[in-house]
Structures are given as C-alpha cells and as structure tokens.
Amino acid sequence: MKILIVGGGGREHALTWKCAASPRVRQVFVAPGNAGTAIEPKSSNVDIAADDIDALLEFAAREDIALTIVGPEGPLVAGIVDRFSAAGRACFGPTRAAARLEGSKAFAKDFLRRHRIPTAGYATFTAATFDPGFVRAQRLPLVVKADGLAAGKGVVICETHESAIEAASGMFAGSFGAAGKSVVIEEFLQGEEVSFIVIASEGQVVPLATSQDHKRRDDGDQGPNTGGMGAYSPAPIVTPEVHARIMREVIEPAVRGLRLDGIPYTGFLYAGLMIAPDGTPNVLEFNCRFGDPETQPILMRLKSDLVTLCESALDGSLGRIEPQWDSRAALGVVMAAGGYPDRYRTGDLISGLDAAARLPGKIFHAGTRADGPQIFTAGGRVVCAVGMGSTVGAAQREAYVLVQAVHWNLVQYRRDIGYRAIEREHQ
C-alpha cells in the first residue's frame, strides 16, 4: 500500500519513519517533507504545500494512496479530512468541526466549561470588548493566549497586570496575525505539565504512551514559549492513579461531549495538562494532532504497526487493539536555529549528520533542506536528537551524545531536557 504524510516537520519525519517500517507499506510520500524524509527507506518527498488541499487530493487520487495521515494542525482546521472523505479517500484526522478544539482556544475553553472538564478560569475578549479593569482585578501571574493558531507560540505568561494588558493589546494589534483577533485571559495554574495523547475513533479511545514536553526555550524552564524544545516518554508523574483520573475526568468526558455536541472525533487527540499537587488534571489546551516534539520519542517506543492503528480507528475496530511499547524510555532534544522562536537564521550548513547516523538513537529532521549532498537549516526547530535507555537519565545521555555530533552556526538547545524525571530517579 501507499501512504501519504502531510507536513514537513519533525513530527512528519517520525511518522514517515514509522510508517515506512510497516511490512504492509510499499511507499511513503511526504508533502512537502524535509531533507530527512527524503532519505528514509521507501519514502520520497512531494513538492506540495501542506495547506494545498486541492493538490494533495489530486495527488492522492493519481497515486491511489491507501491512507493519508495529516501531521500539522493547519490543514485539519482547514477541513482536509472533510475534503478527502467526500472524495472517498481514507484520511486520518479529525474533521474541520472537531479540529476547532485546537483552532480556537475560546471554543475549547467554552467546551471544557460546558462539559465540566477541569481547566483554569478564563475570560475571552476582542479588541472591542477588552476590559483592562478585569485584568487588573485578577491574581498574578496571568496567561494571555491568542485565540487562533499561532504555531505553538501564541501564549504569554505575564508577571504583572500591565504586561498582561500589553500582551493582549499586542495580539489585538496583530503580533500573532489573525490568531489574535480574540484573546483568552486565564489564571496561571501551578503543577507539572504533561502531554496525554490518544487515538480516538468516535466513542473508542486508545491512550498512547505518556510524555512530557519542555515549552520554554532556555534551561530551567526560562525564556520565551516555543513550539517545544524537547520531550521524553514515559512521564513518571503520570502514575497509574493519575492515568486513570486523566481518562475518567478529561479524555472520556471530552469524547463523550463531542458526540453530544454532534461532533464525532476520529484521529489523534492531544490534551496538554497541568497536574495539580493534588493530582487534578487541568486542561491547558487541546490539540487535534500528534504533538511535536512528543511524536519523536513516543514513536521510537511504539512497537505496534502505526498504519494498522490508524486504519483500525477509521474502520471502527480500534477497541480491539492494544498498542505494544518498548519498556525503555526515549528522550528527544530539539536543536534550534539562532534567534528561535523570534527572528532566526536559516541557510546555515549542518555538519555531523553522517557521524550521528552511526551512533545509537535517531536524528529526526524538521527545518532542513538539501542541496545536493549538503543539508542546510531551513526553519526554527531544525532537528530532534532522540536517545533511548533503561531510564530517562540513560536516554538523556544517549540523546546528548547525538547532539554533540551535530553542529551549525549559532545552534541552540536546552541542556536539561528530562530533568524532572531524572530528579525523581535520584530520589
């Protein structure tokens, strides 16, 4: 069978690598892909943008693609699954209506409140309704979020009332483009953040391995928010008891609530959660796709056939499958371009990839492009180096050996990915 992966980042490289490993798959096409997806066995890039739904559908029909898996949120929010389904083409992901869970933070917050799923208190404003007095009356710190899609960067944690007012005003003025036409202002939650990702098939749900992302750019969770600077799996904070609470208090009510609202959900469903000191799983955000960089370590641990999992969700047989996992931990370190997440450099020559390929672990490409045998930076998050080990600490050591092998001018990365889990290992 032929598979089409939509997207060109690190998540899509991992999806490509995993799908190509399936004995059922003859060829994987990636649109548009990156320098890493172009060299995976059985895979090749297609020069079609991830948001060009017409061209993607035409390609899928021409090549008789058996299954399309959508990586990024943009095409899902734009309705790619609806278009493919109408044309009789299997496409894994939620519909446009269901993808509003990620496409609009205000919609997601209203959904959470309506279905009594734990989340932070909030209020939503437009430029016309914004009330600085409301902001000044709130307890600090505050979280200001652009309502729409902002590539994982439309969240500002504000330590003063004036900085929150300034952040909201900047969003209204276009600091995040159309994503900031409306703004959600919510209370800051204390606890530890985890990523809880499931495969959903309307009423059926299969949880994937737990993981934890690192959103801040700098060591010690300092600096600006990013799309993610690294992740590891499993997340030790998700004990069996916490796992049961997440399923009971978040995932099952969310899937049930979507059905009650007339929005059946099929695809990856990502809940970004803040685990409170008392174990309460508060929802920070929903994503309608696999996380990035969580995908990379999670898929390194997945022993089951990903293509079979996706197909079972589409045909309604998901409940009969239990994914199998490598017992080892996996940890990924994102290596980013100088200046990320703001203005960053591109076009720098990357060295050491051949040496890294001979080491244990795996380098997944994200913002890369090839020019003949040479590979250059072409995005903010450039590669993700993933190691594995019997503990998170061992996986971290393997990952950073890979990191040390790869270099380009002004490369930046965190040096403490996985520190919370490693602290627990030493207790």
Secondary structure in CASP SS format (residue, H / E / C, confidence):
PFRMAT SS
TARGET T0000
AUTHOR 0000-0000-0000
METHOD secondary structure of the structure
MODEL  1
M C 1.00
K E 1.00
I E 1.00
L E 1.00
I E 1.00
V E 1.00
G E 1.00
G C 1.00
G C 1.00
G H 1.00
R H 1.00
E H 1.00
H H 1.00
A H 1.00
L H 1.00
T H 1.00
W H 1.00
K H 1.00
C H 1.00
A H 1.00
A C 1.00
S C 1.00
P C 1.00
R C 1.00
V C 1.00
R C 1.00
Q E 1.00
V E 1.00
F E 1.00
V E 1.00
A E 1.00
P E 1.00
G C 1.00
N C 1.00
A C 1.00
G C 1.00
T H 1.00
A H 1.00
I H 1.00
E C 1.00
P C 1.00
K C 1.00
S E 1.00
S E 1.00
N E 1.00
V C 1.00
D C 1.00
I C 1.00
A C 1.00
A C 1.00
D C 1.00
D C 1.00
I H 1.00
D H 1.00
A H 1.00
L H 1.00
L H 1.00
E H 1.00
F H 1.00
A H 1.00
A H 1.00
R H 1.00
E C 1.00
D C 1.00
I C 1.00
A C 1.00
L E 1.00
T E 1.00
I E 1.00
V E 1.00
G C 1.00
P C 1.00
E H 1.00
G H 1.00
P H 1.00
L H 1.00
V H 1.00
A C 1.00
G C 1.00
I H 1.00
V H 1.00
D H 1.00
R H 1.00
F H 1.00
S H 1.00
A H 1.00
A C 1.00
G C 1.00
R C 1.00
A C 1.00
C E 1.00
F E 1.00
G C 1.00
P C 1.00
T C 1.00
R C 1.00
A C 1.00
A C 1.00
A C 1.00
R H 1.00
L H 1.00
E H 1.00
G H 1.00
S C 1.00
K H 1.00
A H 1.00
F H 1.00
A H 1.00
K H 1.00
D H 1.00
F H 1.00
L H 1.00
R H 1.00
R H 1.00
H C 1.00
R C 1.00
I C 1.00
P C 1.00
T E 1.00
A C 1.00
G C 1.00
Y E 1.00
A E 1.00
T E 1.00
F E 1.00
T E 1.00
A C 1.00
A C 1.00
T C 1.00
F C 1.00
D C 1.00
P H 1.00
G H 1.00
F H 1.00
V H 1.00
R H 1.00
A C 1.00
Q C 1.00
R C 1.00
L C 1.00
P C 1.00
L E 1.00
V E 1.00
V E 1.00
K E 1.00
A E 1.00
D C 1.00
G C 1.00
L C 1.00
A C 1.00
A C 1.00
G C 1.00
K C 1.00
G C 1.00
V E 1.00
V E 1.00
I E 1.00
C E 1.00
E C 1.00
T C 1.00
H H 1.00
E H 1.00
S H 1.00
A H 1.00
I H 1.00
E H 1.00
A H 1.00
A H 1.00
S H 1.00
G H 1.00
M H 1.00
F H 1.00
A C 1.00
G C 1.00
S C 1.00
F C 1.00
G H 1.00
A H 1.00
A H 1.00
G H 1.00
K C 1.00
S E 1.00
V E 1.00
V E 1.00
I E 1.00
E E 1.00
E E 1.00
F C 1.00
L C 1.00
Q C 1.00
G C 1.00
E E 1.00
E E 1.00
V E 1.00
S E 1.00
F E 1.00
I E 1.00
V E 1.00
I E 1.00
A E 1.00
S E 1.00
E C 1.00
G C 1.00
Q E 1.00
V E 1.00
V E 1.00
P E 1.00
L C 1.00
A C 1.00
T C 1.00
S E 1.00
Q E 1.00
D E 1.00
H C 1.00
K C 1.00
R E 1.00
R E 1.00
D E 1.00
D C 1.00
G C 1.00
D C 1.00
Q E 1.00
G E 1.00
P E 1.00
N E 1.00
T C 1.00
G C 1.00
G C 1.00
M C 1.00
G E 1.00
A E 1.00
Y E 1.00
S E 1.00
P C 1.00
A C 1.00
P C 1.00
I C 1.00
V C 1.00
T C 1.00
P H 1.00
E H 1.00
V H 1.00
H H 1.00
A H 1.00
R H 1.00
I H 1.00
M H 1.00
R H 1.00
E H 1.00
V H 1.00
I H 1.00
E H 1.00
P H 1.00
A H 1.00
V H 1.00
R H 1.00
G H 1.00
L H 1.00
R H 1.00
L H 1.00
D C 1.00
G C 1.00
I C 1.00
P C 1.00
Y C 1.00
T E 1.00
G E 1.00
F E 1.00
L E 1.00
Y E 1.00
A E 1.00
G E 1.00
L E 1.00
M E 1.00
I E 1.00
A C 1.00
P C 1.00
D C 1.00
G C 1.00
T C 1.00
P E 1.00
N E 1.00
V E 1.00
L E 1.00
E E 1.00
F E 1.00
N E 1.00
C C 1.00
R C 1.00
F C 1.00
G C 1.00
D C 1.00
P C 1.00
E C 1.00
T H 1.00
Q H 1.00
P H 1.00
I H 1.00
L H 1.00
M H 1.00
R H 1.00
L E 1.00
K C 1.00
S C 1.00
D C 1.00
L H 1.00
V H 1.00
T H 1.00
L H 1.00
C H 1.00
E H 1.00
S H 1.00
A H 1.00
L H 1.00
D H 1.00
G C 1.00
S C 1.00
L H 1.00
G H 1.00
R H 1.00
I C 1.00
E C 1.00
P C 1.00
Q C 1.00
W E 1.00
D C 1.00
S C 1.00
R C 1.00
A E 1.00
A E 1.00
L E 1.00
G E 1.00
V E 1.00
V E 1.00
M E 1.00
A E 1.00
A C 1.00
G C 1.00
G C 1.00
Y C 1.00
P C 1.00
D C 1.00
R C 1.00
Y C 1.00
R C 1.00
T C 1.00
G C 1.00
D C 1.00
L E 1.00
I C 1.00
S E 1.00
G C 1.00
L H 1.00
D H 1.00
A H 1.00
A H 1.00
A H 1.00
R C 1.00
L C 1.00
P C 1.00
G C 1.00
K E 1.00
I E 1.00
F E 1.00
H E 1.00
A C 1.00
G C 1.00
T E 1.00
R E 1.00
A E 1.00
D E 1.00
G C 1.00
P C 1.00
Q E 1.00
I E 1.00
F E 1.00
T E 1.00
A C 1.00
G C 1.00
G C 1.00
R E 1.00
V E 1.00
V E 1.00
C E 1.00
A E 1.00
V E 1.00
G E 1.00
M E 1.00
G E 1.00
S C 1.00
T C 1.00
V H 1.00
G H 1.00
A H 1.00
A H 1.00
Q H 1.00
R H 1.00
E H 1.00
A H 1.00
Y H 1.00
V H 1.00
L H 1.00
V H 1.00
Q H 1.00
A H 1.00
V C 1.00
H E 1.00
W C 1.00
N C 1.00
L C 1.00
V C 1.00
Q E 1.00
Y C 1.00
R C 1.00
R C 1.00
D C 1.00
I C 1.00
G C 1.00
Y H 1.00
R H 1.00
A H 1.00
I H 1.00
E H 1.00
R H 1.00
E H 1.00
H C 1.00
Q C 1.00
END
